[in-house]
């Protein structure tokens, strides 16, 4: 019986390639064939992929301009590198949006007002032009890409809204908030006031404080 020798399959060109700028001046240098310490290749590749998705989403074509091919080309990686991490374009976009937003600041529980101020200021700090443009481009494409928007809302938006809901529900229990408050309406008013503006619109530095205090004048215990 003849023994069959199996040869390793050549890797796809560009697979797990470092992101743009990983070589050249300032990059970790190799010495005697050993790579110098630095960010692991997989982390660099993932950052390049996420950055590419965000850049493409922020452009005029928005969601329509994002494809695995376009992301791979811009990130300088192979398509297999992307598919090893995300099964499809929708999952990749949702992950990029979640990464871009990051976690909200943790409320301290000191008072409803202090917690809402902490959260509102956290939302205010996210108003970078590119971030807001990505949001508007995804929302604007909801009719053409309903499954993408539903997943974005479920995986990214709703968990963040639940943090606000928890603060208001606790306020009802502690007597700081009226027991008959419509929590969903209050959260919508608060978040909508802070995020529902176009990227070119500027907000005063104290705008989050004004929004929270205006809302509390209507929903605080004893308010009429």
MILUM-191821 format. One record per residue (C-alpha): x, y, z. Coordinates in steps of 0.1 Angstrom, whole numbers. Layout:
R, X, Y, Z
...
//
This chain:
R, 0, 0, 0
R, 15, 33, -10
R, 16, 60, 17
R, 0, 93, 6
R, 19, 124, 17
R, -4, 153, 24
R, 9, 188, 18
R, -5, 218, 36
R, -29, 239, 17
R, -15, 273, 9
R, -31, 301, 28
R, -52, 326, 9
R, -31, 357, 0
R, -37, 384, 26
R, -54, 361, 51
R, -47, 373, 87
R, -25, 400, 72
R, -17, 429, 95
R, -37, 461, 91
R, -25, 489, 69
R, 5, 506, 86
R, 16, 474, 104
R, 49, 475, 85
R, 73, 504, 78
R, 84, 531, 102
R, 71, 527, 137
R, 61, 490, 133
R, 76, 463, 155
R, 108, 452, 138
R, 118, 415, 133
R, 152, 404, 145
R, 169, 371, 134
R, 135, 360, 120
R, 117, 366, 153
R, 88, 391, 153
R, 93, 418, 179
R, 67, 422, 207
R, 36, 441, 196
R, -1, 437, 192
R, -10, 401, 181
R, -16, 398, 144
R, -52, 386, 149
R, -60, 417, 170
R, -45, 440, 144
R, -64, 423, 116
R, -97, 425, 136
R, -91, 462, 143
R, -84, 469, 106
R, -116, 450, 97
R, -138, 470, 122
R, -122, 503, 111
R, -129, 495, 75
R, -166, 487, 82
R, -171, 519, 101
R, -154, 539, 73
R, -176, 523, 47
R, -208, 529, 67
R, -199, 565, 72
R, -196, 571, 34
R, -225, 582, 13
R, -235, 547, 1
R, -238, 535, 38
R, -249, 499, 42
R, -251, 494, 5
R, -214, 501, 2
R, -204, 474, 28
R, -195, 440, 14
R, -171, 414, 25
R, -150, 421, -6
R, -149, 458, 1
R, -141, 454, 37
R, -113, 429, 29
R, -98, 452, 4
R, -98, 483, 26
R, -86, 464, 57
R, -58, 446, 37
R, -69, 411, 48
R, -83, 381, 30
R, -120, 373, 29
R, -114, 341, 48
R, -100, 361, 77
R, -133, 379, 79
R, -154, 348, 75
R, -135, 330, 103
R, -149, 357, 127
R, -183, 367, 113
R, -207, 345, 93
R, -220, 373, 71
R, -221, 410, 64
R, -250, 417, 88
R, -231, 401, 118
R, -200, 421, 109
R, -219, 454, 107
R, -237, 449, 140
R, -204, 439, 157
R, -187, 470, 143
R, -215, 493, 155
R, -214, 477, 190
R, -177, 482, 192
R, -180, 518, 180
R, -205, 526, 207
R, -189, 507, 236
R, -204, 503, 270
R, -223, 530, 288
R, -208, 544, 320
R, -219, 524, 351
R, -245, 543, 372
R, -235, 546, 408
R, -270, 543, 422
R, -266, 575, 443
R, -298, 590, 429
R, -320, 589, 398
R, -308, 623, 388
R, -271, 615, 392
R, -275, 582, 373
R, -294, 598, 345
R, -268, 626, 342
R, -240, 599, 341
R, -258, 581, 313
R, -267, 612, 294
R, -232, 626, 295
R, -220, 592, 282
R, -243, 595, 252
R, -231, 631, 247
R, -195, 619, 245
R, -204, 595, 216
R, -214, 623, 193
R, -184, 620, 171
R, -193, 629, 135
R, -184, 595, 120
R, -204, 577, 147
R, -235, 597, 142
R, -232, 594, 104
R, -230, 556, 107
R, -261, 556, 129
R, -281, 576, 105
R, -270, 555, 75
R, -280, 523, 92
R, -314, 537, 104
R, -320, 552, 69
R, -314, 518, 54
R, -339, 500, 78
R, -366, 497, 51
R, -342, 481, 26
R, -323, 460, 52
R, -350, 452, 79
R, -332, 421, 93
R, -300, 441, 97
R, -317, 469, 116
R, -337, 445, 137
R, -305, 427, 148
R, -288, 461, 154
R, -317, 472, 176
R, -319, 439, 195
R, -281, 434, 200
R, -269, 470, 204
R, -298, 494, 211
R, -320, 475, 235
R, -294, 465, 260
R, -283, 501, 263
R, -319, 513, 267
R, -324, 487, 294
R, -298, 505, 315
R, -320, 537, 314
R, -351, 516, 322
R, -334, 501, 352
R, -326, 535, 366
R, -362, 548, 363
R, -377, 516, 377
R, -354, 519, 407
R, -365, 555, 410
R, -401, 543, 412
R, -392, 518, 440
R, -373, 544, 460
R, -400, 571, 456
R, -379, 594, 435
R, -400, 589, 404
R, -438, 590, 401
R, -453, 555, 402
R, -475, 561, 371
R, -445, 571, 349
R, -444, 557, 314
R, -409, 543, 315
R, -407, 536, 277
R, -419, 572, 269
R, -394, 587, 294
R, -365, 567, 279
R, -375, 576, 244
R, -377, 613, 252
R, -343, 613, 270
R, -323, 593, 244
R, -341, 608, 215
R, -332, 643, 227
R, -295, 634, 229
R, -290, 612, 199
R, -317, 623, 174
R, -298, 651, 158
R, -279, 653, 126
R, -240, 651, 127
R, -237, 688, 118
R, -259, 700, 147
R, -239, 711, 177
R, -251, 707, 213
R, -242, 730, 242
R, -219, 714, 267
R, -246, 715, 294
R, -273, 701, 271
R, -274, 666, 287
R, -280, 683, 321
R, -308, 704, 307
R, -325, 674, 292
R, -323, 653, 324
R, -336, 682, 346
R, -364, 690, 322
R, -375, 654, 321
R, -373, 650, 359
R, -396, 681, 363
R, -423, 660, 347
R, -417, 625, 361
R, -402, 632, 396
R, -423, 622, 426
R, -445, 652, 435
R, -443, 667, 400
R, -477, 679, 387
//
